[in-house]
Amino acid sequence: MTTQSSALSSDDRRMTDKETCDYLRIKARQLYTWRLDGVVPYIRVGRSLRQPRNFCARSRPAQANARTSATSLPPSSPAL
C-alpha cells in the first residue's frame, strides 16, 4: 500500500490572492482581470481560489518586460 505525502513540493504549492499579488507586485483588481481573461490559471479550494506558484514564477520576468516596453512607448498625439 502506497501513501501520499501531505507536503507539496515548492513547484506544486498554490498561492492565495494576497501572496500572488505581493509576489507579482500587482493589485488584486489586476489579478481578477487576468483571471477573467484566462491569463492566470487557478483552482478552487473550498471557497477560495489559488494560483500555482510555478505560473507566478514564470510570469514575473514577463511582467517586468511588459512594464519596460509600456514605458518606452511614445506619447500619443493630442486629440483635435
PyMOL Python script that loads the backbone (N, CA, C, O; Angstrom):
from pymol import cmd

cmd.read_pdbstr("""\
ATOM      1  N   MET A   1       0.845  -1.177   0.000  1.00  0.00           N
ATOM      2  CA  MET A   1       0.000   0.000   0.000  1.00  0.00           C
ATOM      3  C   MET A   1       0.890   1.240   0.000  1.00  0.00           C
ATOM      4  O   MET A   1       1.788   1.371   0.832  1.00  0.00           O
ATOM      5  N   THR A   2       0.634   2.140  -0.933  1.00  0.00           N
ATOM      6  CA  THR A   2       1.427   3.365  -1.010  1.00  0.00           C
ATOM      7  C   THR A   2       0.680   4.505  -0.343  1.00  0.00           C
ATOM      8  O   THR A   2      -0.550   4.563  -0.376  1.00  0.00           O
ATOM      9  N   THR A   3       1.423   5.392   0.252  1.00  0.00           N
ATOM     10  CA  THR A   3       0.810   6.558   0.882  1.00  0.00           C
ATOM     11  C   THR A   3       1.313   7.811   0.199  1.00  0.00           C
ATOM     12  O   THR A   3       2.453   7.870  -0.263  1.00  0.00           O
ATOM     13  N   GLN A   4       0.465   8.796   0.140  1.00  0.00           N
ATOM     14  CA  GLN A   4       0.862  10.068  -0.452  1.00  0.00           C
ATOM     15  C   GLN A   4       1.396  10.977   0.633  1.00  0.00           C
ATOM     16  O   GLN A   4       0.906  10.985   1.762  1.00  0.00           O
ATOM     17  N   SER A   5       2.411  11.743   0.270  1.00  0.00           N
ATOM     18  CA  SER A   5       2.950  12.719   1.204  1.00  0.00           C
ATOM     19  C   SER A   5       2.008  13.910   1.262  1.00  0.00           C
ATOM     20  O   SER A   5       1.517  14.369   0.230  1.00  0.00           O
ATOM     21  N   SER A   6       1.758  14.405   2.453  1.00  0.00           N
ATOM     22  CA  SER A   6       0.842  15.546   2.580  1.00  0.00           C
ATOM     23  C   SER A   6       1.537  16.868   2.240  1.00  0.00           C
ATOM     24  O   SER A   6       0.872  17.871   1.978  1.00  0.00           O
ATOM     25  N   ALA A   7       2.869  16.868   2.243  1.00  0.00           N
ATOM     26  CA  ALA A   7       3.604  18.092   1.920  1.00  0.00           C
ATOM     27  C   ALA A   7       3.747  18.216   0.412  1.00  0.00           C
ATOM     28  O   ALA A   7       4.102  17.255  -0.271  1.00  0.00           O
ATOM     29  N   LEU A   8       3.470  19.394  -0.094  1.00  0.00           N
ATOM     30  CA  LEU A   8       3.620  19.656  -1.520  1.00  0.00           C
ATOM     31  C   LEU A   8       5.018  20.170  -1.794  1.00  0.00           C
ATOM     32  O   LEU A   8       5.602  20.880  -0.974  1.00  0.00           O
ATOM     33  N   SER A   9       5.551  19.810  -2.949  1.00  0.00           N
ATOM     34  CA  SER A   9       6.842  20.373  -3.327  1.00  0.00           C
ATOM     35  C   SER A   9       6.650  21.848  -3.641  1.00  0.00           C
ATOM     36  O   SER A   9       5.516  22.301  -3.799  1.00  0.00           O
ATOM     37  N   SER A  10       7.729  22.597  -3.733  1.00  0.00           N
ATOM     38  CA  SER A  10       7.613  24.037  -3.983  1.00  0.00           C
ATOM     39  C   SER A  10       6.983  24.324  -5.341  1.00  0.00           C
ATOM     40  O   SER A  10       6.366  25.376  -5.512  1.00  0.00           O
ATOM     41  N   ASP A  11       7.122  23.412  -6.322  1.00  0.00           N
ATOM     42  CA  ASP A  11       6.518  23.621  -7.633  1.00  0.00           C
ATOM     43  C   ASP A  11       5.007  23.407  -7.607  1.00  0.00           C
ATOM     44  O   ASP A  11       4.286  23.989  -8.418  1.00  0.00           O
ATOM     45  N   ASP A  12       4.519  22.572  -6.675  1.00  0.00           N
ATOM     46  CA  ASP A  12       3.097  22.251  -6.611  1.00  0.00           C
ATOM     47  C   ASP A  12       2.333  23.176  -5.671  1.00  0.00           C
ATOM     48  O   ASP A  12       1.110  23.080  -5.568  1.00  0.00           O
ATOM     49  N   ARG A  13       3.030  24.056  -4.994  1.00  0.00           N
ATOM     50  CA  ARG A  13       2.396  24.912  -3.997  1.00  0.00           C
ATOM     51  C   ARG A  13       1.428  25.886  -4.661  1.00  0.00           C
ATOM     52  O   ARG A  13       1.727  26.448  -5.714  1.00  0.00           O
ATOM     53  N   ARG A  14       0.291  26.078  -4.052  1.00  0.00           N
ATOM     54  CA  ARG A  14      -0.716  27.027  -4.539  1.00  0.00           C
ATOM     55  C   ARG A  14      -0.652  28.285  -3.685  1.00  0.00           C
ATOM     56  O   ARG A  14      -0.481  28.212  -2.468  1.00  0.00           O
ATOM     57  N   MET A  15      -0.790  29.433  -4.327  1.00  0.00           N
ATOM     58  CA  MET A  15      -0.687  30.711  -3.627  1.00  0.00           C
ATOM     59  C   MET A  15      -2.063  31.366  -3.520  1.00  0.00           C
ATOM     60  O   MET A  15      -2.885  31.258  -4.430  1.00  0.00           O
ATOM     61  N   THR A  16      -2.301  32.041  -2.405  1.00  0.00           N
ATOM     62  CA  THR A  16      -3.534  32.803  -2.228  1.00  0.00           C
ATOM     63  C   THR A  16      -3.467  34.062  -3.096  1.00  0.00           C
ATOM     64  O   THR A  16      -2.424  34.378  -3.668  1.00  0.00           O
ATOM     65  N   ASP A  17      -4.576  34.765  -3.184  1.00  0.00           N
ATOM     66  CA  ASP A  17      -4.603  36.012  -3.952  1.00  0.00           C
ATOM     67  C   ASP A  17      -3.603  37.026  -3.400  1.00  0.00           C
ATOM     68  O   ASP A  17      -2.872  37.662  -4.160  1.00  0.00           O
ATOM     69  N   LYS A  18      -3.573  37.173  -2.082  1.00  0.00           N
ATOM     70  CA  LYS A  18      -2.656  38.137  -1.475  1.00  0.00           C
ATOM     71  C   LYS A  18      -1.206  37.759  -1.746  1.00  0.00           C
ATOM     72  O   LYS A  18      -0.399  38.624  -2.087  1.00  0.00           O
ATOM     73  N   GLU A  19      -0.863  36.484  -1.600  1.00  0.00           N
ATOM     74  CA  GLU A  19       0.503  36.033  -1.878  1.00  0.00           C
ATOM     75  C   GLU A  19       0.872  36.274  -3.339  1.00  0.00           C
ATOM     76  O   GLU A  19       1.984  36.707  -3.643  1.00  0.00           O
ATOM     77  N   THR A  20      -0.070  35.991  -4.239  1.00  0.00           N
ATOM     78  CA  THR A  20       0.177  36.185  -5.671  1.00  0.00           C
ATOM     79  C   THR A  20       0.386  37.654  -5.993  1.00  0.00           C
ATOM     80  O   THR A  20       1.314  38.007  -6.721  1.00  0.00           O
ATOM     81  N   CYS A  21      -0.470  38.512  -5.453  1.00  0.00           N
ATOM     82  CA  CYS A  21      -0.349  39.953  -5.710  1.00  0.00           C
ATOM     83  C   CYS A  21       0.955  40.497  -5.150  1.00  0.00           C
ATOM     84  O   CYS A  21       1.628  41.290  -5.809  1.00  0.00           O
ATOM     85  N   ASP A  22       1.320  40.084  -3.951  1.00  0.00           N
ATOM     86  CA  ASP A  22       2.588  40.532  -3.363  1.00  0.00           C
ATOM     87  C   ASP A  22       3.772  40.057  -4.192  1.00  0.00           C
ATOM     88  O   ASP A  22       4.713  40.816  -4.423  1.00  0.00           O
ATOM     89  N   TYR A  23       3.732  38.815  -4.637  1.00  0.00           N
ATOM     90  CA  TYR A  23       4.837  38.231  -5.396  1.00  0.00           C
ATOM     91  C   TYR A  23       4.999  38.908  -6.760  1.00  0.00           C
ATOM     92  O   TYR A  23       6.113  39.209  -7.188  1.00  0.00           O
ATOM     93  N   LEU A  24       3.870  39.141  -7.432  1.00  0.00           N
ATOM     94  CA  LEU A  24       3.918  39.754  -8.765  1.00  0.00           C
ATOM     95  C   LEU A  24       3.918  41.280  -8.725  1.00  0.00           C
ATOM     96  O   LEU A  24       4.114  41.940  -9.745  1.00  0.00           O
ATOM     97  N   ARG A  25       3.694  41.831  -7.530  1.00  0.00           N
ATOM     98  CA  ARG A  25       3.633  43.285  -7.335  1.00  0.00           C
ATOM     99  C   ARG A  25       2.538  43.921  -8.192  1.00  0.00           C
ATOM    100  O   ARG A  25       2.758  44.889  -8.919  1.00  0.00           O
ATOM    101  N   ILE A  26       1.354  43.330  -8.070  1.00  0.00           N
ATOM    102  CA  ILE A  26       0.184  43.845  -8.781  1.00  0.00           C
ATOM    103  C   ILE A  26      -0.940  44.041  -7.771  1.00  0.00           C
ATOM    104  O   ILE A  26      -0.860  43.561  -6.640  1.00  0.00           O
ATOM    105  N   LYS A  27      -1.968  44.736  -8.180  1.00  0.00           N
ATOM    106  CA  LYS A  27      -3.137  44.944  -7.337  1.00  0.00           C
ATOM    107  C   LYS A  27      -4.105  43.774  -7.537  1.00  0.00           C
ATOM    108  O   LYS A  27      -4.048  43.065  -8.542  1.00  0.00           O
ATOM    109  N   ALA A  28      -4.987  43.593  -6.564  1.00  0.00           N
ATOM    110  CA  ALA A  28      -5.956  42.499  -6.613  1.00  0.00           C
ATOM    111  C   ALA A  28      -6.855  42.618  -7.847  1.00  0.00           C
ATOM    112  O   ALA A  28      -7.240  41.606  -8.433  1.00  0.00           O
ATOM    113  N   ARG A  29      -7.185  43.833  -8.238  1.00  0.00           N
ATOM    114  CA  ARG A  29      -8.036  44.039  -9.417  1.00  0.00           C
ATOM    115  C   ARG A  29      -7.352  43.515 -10.688  1.00  0.00           C
ATOM    116  O   ARG A  29      -8.019  42.954 -11.558  1.00  0.00           O
ATOM    117  N   GLN A  30      -6.028  43.693 -10.801  1.00  0.00           N
ATOM    118  CA  GLN A  30      -5.300  43.207 -11.963  1.00  0.00           C
ATOM    119  C   GLN A  30      -5.336  41.683 -12.006  1.00  0.00           C
ATOM    120  O   GLN A  30      -5.517  41.094 -13.072  1.00  0.00           O
ATOM    121  N   LEU A  31      -5.164  41.048 -10.856  1.00  0.00           N
ATOM    122  CA  LEU A  31      -5.232  39.582 -10.788  1.00  0.00           C
ATOM    123  C   LEU A  31      -6.619  39.102 -11.210  1.00  0.00           C
ATOM    124  O   LEU A  31      -6.744  38.131 -11.955  1.00  0.00           O
ATOM    125  N   TYR A  32      -7.647  39.776 -10.737  1.00  0.00           N
ATOM    126  CA  TYR A  32      -9.020  39.427 -11.101  1.00  0.00           C
ATOM    127  C   TYR A  32      -9.227  39.557 -12.614  1.00  0.00           C
ATOM    128  O   TYR A  32      -9.836  38.684 -13.233  1.00  0.00           O
ATOM    129  N   THR A  33      -8.728  40.634 -13.203  1.00  0.00           N
ATOM    130  CA  THR A  33      -8.849  40.844 -14.655  1.00  0.00           C
ATOM    131  C   THR A  33      -8.114  39.749 -15.421  1.00  0.00           C
ATOM    132  O   THR A  33      -8.627  39.228 -16.411  1.00  0.00           O
ATOM    133  N   TRP A  34      -6.922  39.403 -14.967  1.00  0.00           N
ATOM    134  CA  TRP A  34      -6.162  38.340 -15.631  1.00  0.00           C
ATOM    135  C   TRP A  34      -6.901  37.010 -15.559  1.00  0.00           C
ATOM    136  O   TRP A  34      -6.863  36.224 -16.506  1.00  0.00           O
ATOM    137  N   ARG A  35      -7.576  36.756 -14.434  1.00  0.00           N
ATOM    138  CA  ARG A  35      -8.358  35.522 -14.316  1.00  0.00           C
ATOM    139  C   ARG A  35      -9.498  35.523 -15.330  1.00  0.00           C
ATOM    140  O   ARG A  35      -9.724  34.517 -16.003  1.00  0.00           O
ATOM    141  N   LEU A  36     -10.216  36.636 -15.447  1.00  0.00           N
ATOM    142  CA  LEU A  36     -11.327  36.731 -16.396  1.00  0.00           C
ATOM    143  C   LEU A  36     -10.854  36.556 -17.830  1.00  0.00           C
ATOM    144  O   LEU A  36     -11.559  35.966 -18.650  1.00  0.00           O
ATOM    145  N   ASP A  37      -9.658  37.068 -18.140  1.00  0.00           N
ATOM    146  CA  ASP A  37      -9.104  36.969 -19.492  1.00  0.00           C
ATOM    147  C   ASP A  37      -8.481  35.613 -19.772  1.00  0.00           C
ATOM    148  O   ASP A  37      -8.086  35.338 -20.905  1.00  0.00           O
ATOM    149  N   GLY A  38      -8.387  34.756 -18.751  1.00  0.00           N
ATOM    150  CA  GLY A  38      -7.800  33.432 -18.937  1.00  0.00           C
ATOM    151  C   GLY A  38      -6.284  33.428 -18.903  1.00  0.00           C
ATOM    152  O   GLY A  38      -5.662  32.443 -19.301  1.00  0.00           O
ATOM    153  N   VAL A  39      -5.677  34.511 -18.435  1.00  0.00           N
ATOM    154  CA  VAL A  39      -4.220  34.619 -18.383  1.00  0.00           C
ATOM    155  C   VAL A  39      -3.658  33.828 -17.210  1.00  0.00           C
ATOM    156  O   VAL A  39      -2.598  33.212 -17.318  1.00  0.00           O
ATOM    157  N   VAL A  40      -4.370  33.847 -16.092  1.00  0.00           N
ATOM    158  CA  VAL A  40      -3.901  33.204 -14.868  1.00  0.00           C
ATOM    159  C   VAL A  40      -4.672  31.904 -14.634  1.00  0.00           C
ATOM    160  O   VAL A  40      -5.896  31.931 -14.514  1.00  0.00           O
ATOM    161  N   PRO A  41      -3.976  30.774 -14.568  1.00  0.00           N
ATOM    162  CA  PRO A  41      -4.667  29.534 -14.212  1.00  0.00           C
ATOM    163  C   PRO A  41      -4.938  29.527 -12.706  1.00  0.00           C
ATOM    164  O   PRO A  41      -4.154  30.066 -11.925  1.00  0.00           O
ATOM    165  N   TYR A  42      -6.037  28.923 -12.312  1.00  0.00           N
ATOM    166  CA  TYR A  42      -6.357  28.858 -10.886  1.00  0.00           C
ATOM    167  C   TYR A  42      -7.214  27.634 -10.619  1.00  0.00           C
ATOM    168  O   TYR A  42      -7.817  27.065 -11.529  1.00  0.00           O
ATOM    169  N   ILE A  43      -7.255  27.247  -9.366  1.00  0.00           N
ATOM    170  CA  ILE A  43      -8.156  26.181  -8.946  1.00  0.00           C
ATOM    171  C   ILE A  43      -8.944  26.681  -7.751  1.00  0.00           C
ATOM    172  O   ILE A  43      -8.512  27.586  -7.038  1.00  0.00           O
ATOM    173  N   ARG A  44     -10.085  26.092  -7.547  1.00  0.00           N
ATOM    174  CA  ARG A  44     -10.920  26.442  -6.407  1.00  0.00           C
ATOM    175  C   ARG A  44     -10.640  25.427  -5.303  1.00  0.00           C
ATOM    176  O   ARG A  44     -10.724  24.217  -5.512  1.00  0.00           O
ATOM    177  N   VAL A  45     -10.308  25.945  -4.132  1.00  0.00           N
ATOM    178  CA  VAL A  45     -10.101  25.120  -2.951  1.00  0.00           C
ATOM    179  C   VAL A  45     -11.127  25.579  -1.929  1.00  0.00           C
ATOM    180  O   VAL A  45     -10.954  26.602  -1.265  1.00  0.00           O
ATOM    181  N   GLY A  46     -12.184  24.815  -1.817  1.00  0.00           N
ATOM    182  CA  GLY A  46     -13.288  25.253  -0.951  1.00  0.00           C
ATOM    183  C   GLY A  46     -13.928  26.492  -1.547  1.00  0.00           C
ATOM    184  O   GLY A  46     -14.429  26.464  -2.671  1.00  0.00           O
ATOM    185  N   ARG A  47     -13.908  27.590  -0.784  1.00  0.00           N
ATOM    186  CA  ARG A  47     -14.470  28.850  -1.273  1.00  0.00           C
ATOM    187  C   ARG A  47     -13.416  29.807  -1.804  1.00  0.00           C
ATOM    188  O   ARG A  47     -13.742  30.896  -2.275  1.00  0.00           O
ATOM    189  N   SER A  48     -12.147  29.404  -1.728  1.00  0.00           N
ATOM    190  CA  SER A  48     -11.081  30.308  -2.169  1.00  0.00           C
ATOM    191  C   SER A  48     -10.474  29.846  -3.496  1.00  0.00           C
ATOM    192  O   SER A  48     -10.599  28.685  -3.884  1.00  0.00           O
ATOM    193  N   LEU A  49      -9.827  30.766  -4.165  1.00  0.00           N
ATOM    194  CA  LEU A  49      -9.145  30.471  -5.423  1.00  0.00           C
ATOM    195  C   LEU A  49      -7.641  30.496  -5.173  1.00  0.00           C
ATOM    196  O   LEU A  49      -7.150  31.323  -4.405  1.00  0.00           O
ATOM    197  N   ARG A  50      -6.919  29.600  -5.814  1.00  0.00           N
ATOM    198  CA  ARG A  50      -5.466  29.525  -5.640  1.00  0.00           C
ATOM    199  C   ARG A  50      -4.790  29.468  -7.008  1.00  0.00           C
ATOM    200  O   ARG A  50      -5.300  28.857  -7.948  1.00  0.00           O
ATOM    201  N   GLN A  51      -3.638  30.115  -7.095  1.00  0.00           N
ATOM    202  CA  GLN A  51      -2.835  30.132  -8.308  1.00  0.00           C
ATOM    203  C   GLN A  51      -1.590  29.272  -8.074  1.00  0.00           C
ATOM    204  O   GLN A  51      -1.043  29.271  -6.972  1.00  0.00           O
ATOM    205  N   PRO A  52      -1.134  28.537  -9.102  1.00  0.00           N
ATOM    206  CA  PRO A  52       0.078  27.733  -8.922  1.00  0.00           C
ATOM    207  C   PRO A  52       1.319  28.619  -8.835  1.00  0.00           C
ATOM    208  O   PRO A  52       1.467  29.567  -9.606  1.00  0.00           O
ATOM    209  N   ARG A  53       2.207  28.308  -7.894  1.00  0.00           N
ATOM    210  CA  ARG A  53       3.427  29.091  -7.710  1.00  0.00           C
ATOM    211  C   ARG A  53       4.299  29.046  -8.973  1.00  0.00           C
ATOM    212  O   ARG A  53       4.919  30.049  -9.327  1.00  0.00           O
ATOM    213  N   ASN A  54       4.352  27.895  -9.653  1.00  0.00           N
ATOM    214  CA  ASN A  54       5.210  27.813 -10.831  1.00  0.00           C
ATOM    215  C   ASN A  54       4.738  28.747 -11.939  1.00  0.00           C
ATOM    216  O   ASN A  54       5.559  29.227 -12.720  1.00  0.00           O
ATOM    217  N   PHE A  55       3.432  29.017 -12.029  1.00  0.00           N
ATOM    218  CA  PHE A  55       2.950  30.003 -13.000  1.00  0.00           C
ATOM    219  C   PHE A  55       3.436  31.400 -12.630  1.00  0.00           C
ATOM    220  O   PHE A  55       3.872  32.165 -13.489  1.00  0.00           O
ATOM    221  N   CYS A  56       3.355  31.718 -11.350  1.00  0.00           N
ATOM    222  CA  CYS A  56       3.764  33.040 -10.878  1.00  0.00           C
ATOM    223  C   CYS A  56       5.254  33.263 -11.101  1.00  0.00           C
ATOM    224  O   CYS A  56       5.668  34.368 -11.452  1.00  0.00           O
ATOM    225  N   ALA A  57       6.051  32.240 -10.903  1.00  0.00           N
ATOM    226  CA  ALA A  57       7.495  32.362 -11.108  1.00  0.00           C
ATOM    227  C   ALA A  57       7.804  32.599 -12.581  1.00  0.00           C
ATOM    228  O   ALA A  57       8.723  33.350 -12.906  1.00  0.00           O
ATOM    229  N   ARG A  58       7.043  31.965 -13.478  1.00  0.00           N
ATOM    230  CA  ARG A  58       7.266  32.166 -14.922  1.00  0.00           C
ATOM    231  C   ARG A  58       6.781  33.538 -15.362  1.00  0.00           C
ATOM    232  O   ARG A  58       7.349  34.119 -16.287  1.00  0.00           O
ATOM    233  N   SER A  59       5.748  34.069 -14.724  1.00  0.00           N
ATOM    234  CA  SER A  59       5.139  35.328 -15.143  1.00  0.00           C
ATOM    235  C   SER A  59       5.917  36.551 -14.699  1.00  0.00           C
ATOM    236  O   SER A  59       5.824  37.602 -15.333  1.00  0.00           O
ATOM    237  N   ARG A  60       6.665  36.438 -13.647  1.00  0.00           N
ATOM    238  CA  ARG A  60       7.342  37.613 -13.091  1.00  0.00           C
ATOM    239  C   ARG A  60       8.284  38.282 -14.081  1.00  0.00           C
ATOM    240  O   ARG A  60       8.200  39.501 -14.238  1.00  0.00           O
ATOM    241  N   PRO A  61       9.184  37.559 -14.766  1.00  0.00           N
ATOM    242  CA  PRO A  61      10.049  38.236 -15.741  1.00  0.00           C
ATOM    243  C   PRO A  61       9.259  38.819 -16.903  1.00  0.00           C
ATOM    244  O   PRO A  61       9.584  39.905 -17.383  1.00  0.00           O
ATOM    245  N   ALA A  62       8.233  38.124 -17.360  1.00  0.00           N
ATOM    246  CA  ALA A  62       7.426  38.624 -18.477  1.00  0.00           C
ATOM    247  C   ALA A  62       6.722  39.913 -18.083  1.00  0.00           C
ATOM    248  O   ALA A  62       6.577  40.825 -18.897  1.00  0.00           O
ATOM    249  N   GLN A  63       6.289  39.983 -16.842  1.00  0.00           N
ATOM    250  CA  GLN A  63       5.614  41.184 -16.375  1.00  0.00           C
ATOM    251  C   GLN A  63       6.586  42.355 -16.325  1.00  0.00           C
ATOM    252  O   GLN A  63       6.218  43.477 -16.673  1.00  0.00           O
ATOM    253  N   ALA A  64       7.818  42.109 -15.899  1.00  0.00           N
ATOM    254  CA  ALA A  64       8.828  43.164 -15.846  1.00  0.00           C
ATOM    255  C   ALA A  64       9.133  43.675 -17.251  1.00  0.00           C
ATOM    256  O   ALA A  64       9.303  44.879 -17.445  1.00  0.00           O
ATOM    257  N   ASN A  65       9.203  42.778 -18.232  1.00  0.00           N
ATOM    258  CA  ASN A  65       9.437  43.184 -19.615  1.00  0.00           C
ATOM    259  C   ASN A  65       8.266  43.999 -20.148  1.00  0.00           C
ATOM    260  O   ASN A  65       8.468  44.966 -20.882  1.00  0.00           O
ATOM    261  N   ALA A  66       7.059  43.624 -19.790  1.00  0.00           N
ATOM    262  CA  ALA A  66       5.880  44.355 -20.253  1.00  0.00           C
ATOM    263  C   ALA A  66       5.870  45.765 -19.674  1.00  0.00           C
ATOM    264  O   ALA A  66       5.476  46.717 -20.348  1.00  0.00           O
ATOM    265  N   ARG A  67       6.303  45.896 -18.429  1.00  0.00           N
ATOM    266  CA  ARG A  67       6.355  47.217 -17.815  1.00  0.00           C
ATOM    267  C   ARG A  67       7.357  48.107 -18.523  1.00  0.00           C
ATOM    268  O   ARG A  67       7.082  49.283 -18.760  1.00  0.00           O
ATOM    269  N   THR A  68       8.523  47.559 -18.867  1.00  0.00           N
ATOM    270  CA  THR A  68       9.556  48.359 -19.520  1.00  0.00           C
ATOM    271  C   THR A  68       9.122  48.765 -20.919  1.00  0.00           C
ATOM    272  O   THR A  68       9.342  49.904 -21.329  1.00  0.00           O
ATOM    273  N   SER A  69       8.508  47.845 -21.658  1.00  0.00           N
ATOM    274  CA  SER A  69       8.106  48.188 -23.018  1.00  0.00           C
ATOM    275  C   SER A  69       6.966  49.200 -23.004  1.00  0.00           C
ATOM    276  O   SER A  69       6.876  50.039 -23.900  1.00  0.00           O
ATOM    277  N   ALA A  70       6.103  49.134 -22.007  1.00  0.00           N
ATOM    278  CA  ALA A  70       4.987  50.082 -21.934  1.00  0.00           C
ATOM    279  C   ALA A  70       5.492  51.490 -21.629  1.00  0.00           C
ATOM    280  O   ALA A  70       4.914  52.467 -22.104  1.00  0.00           O
ATOM    281  N   THR A  71       6.554  51.606 -20.850  1.00  0.00           N
ATOM    282  CA  THR A  71       7.064  52.937 -20.538  1.00  0.00           C
ATOM    283  C   THR A  71       7.894  53.508 -21.668  1.00  0.00           C
ATOM    284  O   THR A  71       8.145  54.713 -21.700  1.00  0.00           O
ATOM    285  N   SER A  72       8.329  52.665 -22.603  1.00  0.00           N
ATOM    286  CA  SER A  72       9.158  53.165 -23.691  1.00  0.00           C
ATOM    287  C   SER A  72       8.334  53.587 -24.909  1.00  0.00           C
ATOM    288  O   SER A  72       8.899  54.005 -25.919  1.00  0.00           O
ATOM    289  N   LEU A  73       7.014  53.482 -24.824  1.00  0.00           N
ATOM    290  CA  LEU A  73       6.163  53.882 -25.951  1.00  0.00           C
ATOM    291  C   LEU A  73       6.138  55.402 -26.053  1.00  0.00           C
ATOM    292  O   LEU A  73       6.169  56.087 -25.031  1.00  0.00           O
ATOM    293  N   PRO A  74       6.083  55.944 -27.276  1.00  0.00           N
ATOM    294  CA  PRO A  74       5.997  57.396 -27.433  1.00  0.00           C
ATOM    295  C   PRO A  74       4.640  57.890 -26.966  1.00  0.00           C
ATOM    296  O   PRO A  74       3.662  57.144 -27.016  1.00  0.00           O
ATOM    297  N   PRO A  75       4.562  59.128 -26.514  1.00  0.00           N
ATOM    298  CA  PRO A  75       3.259  59.653 -26.070  1.00  0.00           C
ATOM    299  C   PRO A  75       2.302  59.767 -27.243  1.00  0.00           C
ATOM    300  O   PRO A  75       2.716  59.999 -28.379  1.00  0.00           O
ATOM    301  N   SER A  76       1.017  59.599 -26.956  1.00  0.00           N
ATOM    302  CA  SER A  76       0.021  59.675 -28.018  1.00  0.00           C
ATOM    303  C   SER A  76      -0.187  61.150 -28.407  1.00  0.00           C
ATOM    304  O   SER A  76       0.054  62.067 -27.621  1.00  0.00           O
ATOM    305  N   SER A  77      -0.637  61.329 -29.634  1.00  0.00           N
ATOM    306  CA  SER A  77      -0.868  62.697 -30.102  1.00  0.00           C
ATOM    307  C   SER A  77      -2.135  63.243 -29.459  1.00  0.00           C
ATOM    308  O   SER A  77      -3.066  62.485 -29.188  1.00  0.00           O
ATOM    309  N   PRO A  78      -2.180  64.544 -29.212  1.00  0.00           N
ATOM    310  CA  PRO A  78      -3.374  65.126 -28.574  1.00  0.00           C
ATOM    311  C   PRO A  78      -4.571  65.073 -29.510  1.00  0.00           C
ATOM    312  O   PRO A  78      -4.418  65.147 -30.730  1.00  0.00           O
ATOM    313  N   ALA A  79      -5.748  64.947 -28.942  1.00  0.00           N
ATOM    314  CA  ALA A  79      -6.977  64.924 -29.738  1.00  0.00           C
ATOM    315  C   ALA A  79      -7.289  66.328 -30.232  1.00  0.00           C
ATOM    316  O   ALA A  79      -7.087  67.319 -29.531  1.00  0.00           O
ATOM    317  N   LEU A  80      -7.779  66.377 -31.439  1.00  0.00           N
ATOM    318  CA  LEU A  80      -8.119  67.687 -32.033  1.00  0.00           C
ATOM    319  C   LEU A  80      -9.577  68.003 -31.897  1.00  0.00           C
ATOM    320  O   LEU A  80     -10.024  69.060 -32.342  1.00  0.00           O
TER     321      LEU A  80
END
""", "prot")
cmd.dss("prot")
cmd.show_as("cartoon", "prot")
cmd.util.cbc("prot")
cmd.orient("prot")
